[in-house]
Amino acid sequence: MPRLILVRHGQSQWNLENRFTGWWDVDVTDKGAAEAFAAGQLLRDKGVLPTRAFTSVQTRAIKTLHLVLEAAGRLWIPEVKDWRLNERHYGGLTGLDKAETAARHGEEQVKIWRRSFDTPPPPLEAGSAFDLSGDPRYAGIAIPATESLKDTIARVLPYYEAAIAPVLAAGETVIVAAHGNSLRALVKHLSGISDADITGLEIPTGQPIIYELDDTLAATDRYYLSER
């Protein structure tokens, strides 16, 4: 039966520094790399071995995928990178310290920006230090200036249906190494979580989430592999 493995990237440098990251390309820390490698060892030890892989075009997710696959002995499997699995774009909050932002705008406003379903942060100004218009990985792509969780879901789910679901339907074991919000989109869809409840779902770094699926790709079980 099809099986889907979801892994949020290991701790990044800006996770450590408590800064809004979004589409900005930040590397994993040594701790993040260790989290990813441990996730791969767990997959190996439990015999949950992926046969196909998908990730974003962001370094922290790509490195996490490769470390997971290395530890699991699966570096050789086919992989696809796509910007639609990127983290949510945090717009004008990109690069800001979360605590300083709360002090400036108020904790309630920052909570709305971070956790509301459909209210995006202020847009990123063109030409700012975090403007990605010159980044070759996004050539020909309409880069968003900001995104809500709803916006993120609107790009992740069509990609899942078009690219990932057919691979699962063929009976493959698929691993998706991505980000907190792009993975929230998949969990929301597969587990039927409401708009209100999905914003409170926390996805820890480097902890494989396993979905057991039936022939129609409906979820029959969801669990953290570390708990089985």
N, C-alpha and C positions, 0 to 999 in steps of 0.2 A: 504494500500500500504506500501511497505517497507520504513523504515526511518532509517537513520544513523546519530548518534550524535558523533561528534569529539570534544574532549576536550584536550588541551595541559595542562600538569601538572601546578599547581600553582608555583609561584616563589620558586626556590630552593636556598639553601645557596650559591652555587657557581654562580647562576644568580646574586645574591646580590653582591657577591665579584668580579663579572666580570671575572670569570675564565672559561676556556674551560673544559667542563664536560664529554660529551660523554658517555662512558659506565661506568665511575666511579659512585659508588652508593652514592648519596648525598640526604639528607632529604629536605623536604620543610621547608620554614620559616613560622613564624606565619602568615605573610602576605599571603604566598602561600596557607596555610591551609584555611584562610579566603576566598581567591579567589575561592577555590574548593567548599567550603560550599555554597557560594553565587551562584555558578553555579548550584548546586543541587536545591537550593531554586527557582531559575529561571525556571528550568525544571518542578518542582512541580507546580509553579504558572501558567505556560503556558500550563500545561497538557501534556507535552511531556515526557512520562514516559518510560524509557527503560525496556525491558524484558530480554535482554541478554547483557553480558558485556565482553569486552576483554581489556587486558592491557599488559604492558611489565613485565619484572621481576625486574624492578628497583623501589626502594622504593618511589621515588618522584611521579611516575605515579600510583603505587598501592595505596598510601595514598590518592592521589587526587581522584582516582576512589571511594574509600570507603567513603570519605567525601561527594562527589557528591551524591552517592547513599543514604547515611544516611540522607542528607538534603531533598532528593526527596522521602524518605520513601521506598527505593528500595534496601536496603542492602541484602535482601533475594534472589535476582535474581541470576541465575547461572553466574559464571565468569570464564574466562580462562586467564592464564598468559603465555606469550610466549616471548622468547628472540628476536624473529624476529621483534617484535614491539619496541625493544630498540631504543634509540637515536643513531644517527650516531657516529661511533668510531672516535675520534679526534686524535688518534695515539700519536705521540710525543708531541703534543700540550696539552695533558691532564694535567690539574692542573695548567697550566700557566695563569698568568694574561694577559688579552687581550691587555691592553695598553702597558705593558712592552714588550710583544711579538712584537707588531707593532714597538716599538722603536728599538728593536734589529734587526728585519728582514726587516723592512720597511712596511708601511701601504699597499702598493700595493701587496706585496707578501702575507701578511696576508689576504687581501681581496680575493685573488685567492684561498687560502686554505679554507676560510670560505664560499665563494660564487660561485666558479666555479662549473660546473655541474659534471665534471669528473676528476678533479685534486685533489687527496687526500693529506692531510698533511703528513709530514715525519712519518715513522712508529714508533710505540712505541718499545723501546728496551726491549728485554727479560730480566726479572729480575729487571726491574725498579720498583719504588715505586708504580706504578699504573698497574703493571702486574696482570692480573686476572686469570692466569692459575691455581691458587689454590682455586679459588672461587667455592664452591660446586654447585652453581646454573648453572654453565657452564660446568659441568662434561660431557665429551663426545662430546662437541661442539668445532669446529675449530674456536677459537676466532680470529677475524681479528686483524691485527697489526695497521691498519688504514682503513678509508673508505671515499670515495667521496660520494656525494649525489646519483650519479648513482649506486654505490655499495649498498647503503642503499635501494634504490628502488628495486634492484635486489633480496633482501631478503624479503622486506615487501609485494610486490605485489603477489608473489606466495602464501604467507601465507594468504593474503586477499582472493585470489581466492579459495584456498583449504578449509579454515576454517571459514571465515566470510561471504563470499558471499552466501554459502548454507543456512546459518541462516537467512540472509536477504531475500533470495528467498522464504523462508517458511513464510514470512510475519511478522517477528519479528521486533521490534524496538531495534536496537543495539547501544550501546555506546562503543566507543573506547577511552580510556584515555591513552595518549601516549606522544610523544615528538615532538619538532618542526620539525625535519627532517623526522621522520617516518610518521607524519601526512602530511607533504609536499608530500610524496610519494603517499598517498591516494588521496589527493586533485588533484595532477597532473593527476592521472589516471581518476578520476571521472569527472573532469572538462575539460580534454583534453588540459591541459596547456603545452606549448612547453618547451623543455629543457632549452632554454635561459631565458624564463620568470619565470620559477618555482623558480629559485635561488633568485629572488627578492621578492617572496611572504613571507610576515611576518604573523605568526600565533601567536596571543597574548595568554598569559597565562590565563587559567580559563574562557575563553569565548566560550560557546558551539556554534559550527558550525553545522547547520542542513542541511542534504541532503535529499530531497524528491526524491524517486526513483520509476521508473515504474516496470512493471513485469519482464523486461529484466535486471533490475538493472542499467539502464541508468538514469542519473541525470536529473530531471525535474526542480529542483530548488535548490539553495544553498544560505544560509543566516545565519547571526549571530542572534541567538534567542533574544538577547537583543534589536534588531532593529525591532522586530515584536510585 
